[in-house]
Amino acid sequence: MMKHVRRNMGALMLLSLSATAVVASEKPCIAVFNYHDFGPQVMSSDLLGMEWFQWEQHGDPRPKDYPVKVVVYAGYSLAEIEGRYPVIPEKEQDHRYVHLADAKTFVDTSLDTLHRMDPTAEQFTELMADLHQLKQTLNTCY
């Protein structure tokens, strides 16, 4: 699973766009990630919701890779981000919207929790490396 995360980090799109609804106190930034870039569902569901499509009541009983994207943004209103990255069930286009500050807090808290559990545990090593990479990517927005 974590190899999947690392492979998907390469699919990251980092955009810096100008727009009319830019929040004056924040540098405009939009970054689009895959759901699993934030770790496994058990860790990220409080921030992102469940891994399956948000218009479904439950996930597929067979293993399925849902193409859910996470749009991390700063300097824009939520309404503008939703307009640029809409949820379209007919196209299986699902976006979750997370403000940059919330994404950074999530990563820091997750890293702290994993470190307190056992930073040398084999099952956490790759996850922690991936979260550190995510943190570095998020930090490029500011």
C-alpha positions as CSV (number, residue, x, y, z in Angstrom):
1,M,0.0,0.0,0.0
2,M,2.8,2.5,0.9
3,K,4.5,1.8,-2.4
4,H,1.2,3.0,-3.9
5,V,1.4,6.2,-1.9
6,R,5.0,6.9,-3.0
7,R,4.1,6.2,-6.7
8,N,1.1,8.6,-6.4
9,M,3.2,11.4,-4.9
10,G,4.7,11.6,-8.4
11,A,1.2,12.4,-9.7
12,L,1.1,15.5,-7.6
13,M,0.1,18.7,-9.3
14,L,1.2,21.9,-7.7
15,L,-0.4,25.0,-9.1
16,S,-0.1,28.7,-8.2
17,L,-3.0,30.5,-9.8
18,S,-4.3,34.0,-9.8
19,A,-8.1,34.6,-9.2
20,T,-10.5,37.3,-8.2
21,A,-11.4,35.6,-4.9
22,V,-7.9,35.4,-3.6
23,V,-7.8,35.9,0.2
24,A,-5.5,38.9,0.6
25,S,-3.6,37.6,3.7
26,E,-2.6,34.3,2.0
27,K,-0.3,33.5,-0.9
28,P,-2.5,31.8,-3.5
29,C,-1.7,28.1,-3.7
30,I,-3.5,24.9,-4.9
31,A,-2.1,21.5,-4.6
32,V,-3.9,18.3,-5.8
33,F,-3.1,15.0,-4.1
34,N,-4.4,11.5,-4.1
35,Y,-6.4,10.4,-1.1
36,H,-3.7,7.9,0.0
37,D,-1.0,10.6,0.0
38,F,-2.5,11.4,3.4
39,G,-1.9,7.9,4.7
40,P,-4.4,5.1,5.2
41,Q,-8.1,5.8,5.6
42,V,-8.0,4.8,9.3
43,M,-5.6,7.8,9.9
44,S,-7.0,10.4,7.5
45,S,-10.8,9.8,7.5
46,D,-11.4,12.5,10.1
47,L,-9.9,15.1,7.8
48,L,-10.9,13.7,4.4
49,G,-14.0,11.6,4.9
50,M,-14.1,7.9,3.9
51,E,-12.0,6.6,1.1
52,W,-15.0,5.7,-1.1
53,F,-16.9,8.1,-3.2
54,Q,-18.7,10.7,-1.1
55,W,-22.0,10.1,-2.9
56,E,-22.0,6.4,-1.9
57,Q,-23.2,5.2,1.5
58,H,-20.4,2.6,1.7
59,G,-17.4,1.3,-0.1
60,D,-17.3,-1.6,-2.6
61,P,-16.9,-5.0,-0.7
62,R,-14.2,-5.9,-3.3
63,P,-10.9,-4.1,-3.1
64,K,-11.2,-1.0,-5.2
65,D,-8.9,2.0,-5.8
66,Y,-11.2,5.0,-5.7
67,P,-9.8,7.9,-7.7
68,V,-10.5,10.5,-4.9
69,K,-8.4,13.6,-5.1
70,V,-7.6,16.0,-2.2
71,V,-7.4,19.7,-3.1
72,V,-5.3,21.6,-0.6
73,Y,-5.6,25.3,-1.0
74,A,-4.8,28.7,0.5
75,G,-5.6,32.2,-0.7
76,Y,-8.9,31.2,-2.3
77,S,-12.4,30.8,-1.0
78,L,-13.9,27.4,-0.6
79,A,-16.6,28.3,-3.1
80,E,-13.9,29.1,-5.7
81,I,-12.1,25.8,-5.1
82,E,-15.3,23.9,-5.3
83,G,-16.0,25.6,-8.7
84,R,-12.6,24.8,-10.1
85,Y,-12.6,21.2,-8.8
86,P,-16.2,20.1,-8.7
87,V,-17.6,16.8,-7.6
88,I,-19.2,15.0,-10.6
89,P,-20.6,11.6,-9.7
90,E,-21.3,10.7,-13.4
91,K,-17.6,11.0,-14.1
92,E,-16.5,9.5,-10.8
93,Q,-14.8,12.8,-10.1
94,D,-14.5,13.2,-6.3
95,H,-12.6,16.0,-4.6
96,R,-12.1,16.7,-1.0
97,Y,-11.2,20.2,0.0
98,V,-8.7,20.9,2.8
99,H,-7.2,24.3,3.7
100,L,-3.4,24.3,3.7
101,A,-3.3,25.1,7.4
102,D,-5.5,22.1,8.2
103,A,-3.4,19.9,6.0
104,K,-0.2,21.0,7.7
105,T,-1.7,20.5,11.2
106,F,-2.9,17.0,10.1
107,V,0.6,16.0,8.9
108,D,2.3,17.3,12.0
109,T,-0.2,15.6,14.4
110,S,0.1,12.3,12.5
111,L,3.9,12.4,12.5
112,D,3.8,13.2,16.2
113,T,1.4,10.3,17.0
114,L,3.4,7.8,15.0
115,H,6.6,9.0,16.6
116,R,5.1,8.5,20.1
117,M,3.8,5.0,19.2
118,D,7.2,3.7,17.9
119,P,9.2,5.7,15.4
120,T,11.3,2.6,14.6
121,A,8.4,0.2,14.0
122,E,8.8,-1.3,10.5
123,Q,5.1,-0.7,9.7
124,F,5.5,3.0,10.4
125,T,8.8,3.7,8.7
126,E,7.6,4.1,5.2
127,L,4.4,5.9,6.3
128,M,6.5,8.4,8.3
129,A,8.8,8.9,5.3
130,D,5.7,9.5,3.0
131,L,4.2,12.0,5.5
132,H,7.5,13.9,5.7
133,Q,7.5,14.1,1.9
134,L,3.9,15.4,2.0
135,K,5.0,18.0,4.6
136,Q,7.8,19.2,2.4
137,T,5.5,19.5,-0.6
138,L,2.9,21.4,1.5
139,N,5.7,23.7,2.7
140,T,6.4,24.8,-0.9
141,C,3.2,26.7,-0.8
142,Y,4.8,29.1,1.7
